[in-house]
Amino acid sequence: MFAVTILGNNSAIPTTERHPTAQVVTCNEQLLLIDCGEGTQVQMTRYKIRRSRVKHIFISHLHGDHYFGLIGLLNSLSLLGRTESLTIYATPELEAILQLQLECAATQLKFDLHFVPLRAENAGVIVDEKDLEVRFFPVRHRIPCFGFVIEQRRKKRKIIPEQAQAYEIPAAFYSQLQEGADYQRKDGVLVKNHWVTLPPAPSKKYVYCADTIYDEELIAQMEHADLVYHETTYLHGLAERAAERYHSTSVQAATLAARAGAKRLLIGHFSSKYTELQPFLDECRPVFENTELSVEGATFLI
Amino acid sequence: MFAVTILGNNSAIPTTERHPTAQVVTCNEQLLLIDCGEGTQVQMTRYKIRRSRVKHIFISHLHGDHYFGLIGLLNSLSLLGRTESLTIYATPELEAILQLQLECAATQLKFDLHFVPLRAENAGVIVDEKDLEVRFFPVRHRIPCFGFVIEQRRKKRKIIPEQAQAYEIPAAFYSQLQEGADYQRKDGVLVKNHWVTLPPAPSKKYVYCADTIYDEELIAQMEHADLVYHETTYLHGLAERAAERYHSTSVQAATLAARAGAKRLLIGHFSSKYTELQPFLDECRPVFENTELSVEGATFLI
């Protein structure tokens, strides 16, 4: 399972209908939280996201609509008895803010909180696990801001059962076959791994572009992604305002997705001025047909 | 109009049904916000509270369920174009937290933000306006914490129309009569104010006791209040746990209200462990009949 669930799709000012930015990526058994606007913890409850399974939290930047819900979530996790450690990836200032808030409340979290500071000059891999890799990259916004590439690694080779049986390889050796090992038979025959397996399925890739001005340098990050999330704060009629505020429009997001050869585009971070979201799709689809609205509570397979 | 509207009635962990502490006091044309847990700004929208009319915000203490929604509210007020100044009354550390958050976001609020630091040794009057007085007092909690006494002053004397007409006082002079002035007639007669007016109605008093352990010293603050808000985090069976955590129970709140001769008691800050609130009323009313549950969205006249 590799999917993303939308918890908030709105830009700065929350409404009763739309919440500020937050998404949960499910990668096999693990949950990753990307951004955490005010109200995220309640949205997690509403959409039955198991908070306890989140081990990594990525904060793109320190505008409030992307992180004001984080301290409340940490607080609640502690009150609910979490003991497993949690890692936060963000610009280093976030650590100072959280520490000050915990100190003023005389709160000692019941779990270890690790911080990985994000600085543009160190862009690259930040999570490197057996079936998961996360990289970050800088994007152009009013303050330091980062996007994330999340890859579900599929390293296991695929066994061809008829072949493995034909060579009389015992089932107990199958997991080693998946890792690429050759099999030495007792009669002296060395069964080469590629005789009995196929290469792993290609990794799947989700690219989260955070808040950004229209920037063609993003194309390199988005290339061949299975799913790209790109903000569309405004409809294209407000392209000038978007640029002034370091945000993007519908048509701009769709243009980048098309040029990058992405498979699918997810748009969000809609300005509160829009009550209807359909016009965003109507503007994107002629440019990049495979566009979806990040509707709160919806889950998109990657 | 002197009333309190409940925006949040829950203790630490918010749920989809109940929000952390926040209340709005309406005093004539003015709104006062008391505490501001996560999600308060959306609750204000939901219950049609005009955020622009809030000029004073009182934060009882720096546990997150009483202030995590403040930075988001300030941010939104600024984005919505507020220019009128706003005053926050809280322990001094709050100013450092908010300044750090604004700085990291490179946000310059569009309005002046004033801070009035609350320190136990200075307990007393913090707002002194024509028709409104607010005092603060320390309460006993795990960290520095304060309660507030909000008085709607009624300084205008009440004109007795028949008397004022009998003395031939022109209507244009009525507002001066309400302020207590005598009237000098052209024929030389000095009409004494008390011949034609009655004393002002007595002030009305709302006492907000914040988060507190059972503490009989609160009785002095609550005396003869028209409405007292006292937390009841737990039902009385958990009195021991309440004391350990510097919180109170249903029966304890009711006992204090009864002993103080308060007219009405409002209870809230219910632990998330309780899904039903009726048992809180059932425990309070035998001790102090005039008890009400702080139901979200409900308005109580003071």
Interface residues (C-beta under 8 A of the other chain):
Chain A: A12 I13 P14 T15 T16 E38 G39 Q41 V42 T45 R46 L62 H63 G64 F68 G69 I71 G72 N75 S76 L79 L80 T91 E93 L94 A96 I97 L100 Q101 C104 A105 A106 R142 I143
Chain B: A12 I13 P14 T15 T16 E38 G39 Q41 V42 T45 R46 L62 H63 G64 F68 G69 I71 G72 N75 S76 L79 L80 T91 E93 L94 A96 I97 L100 Q101 C104 A105 A106 T107 R142 I143
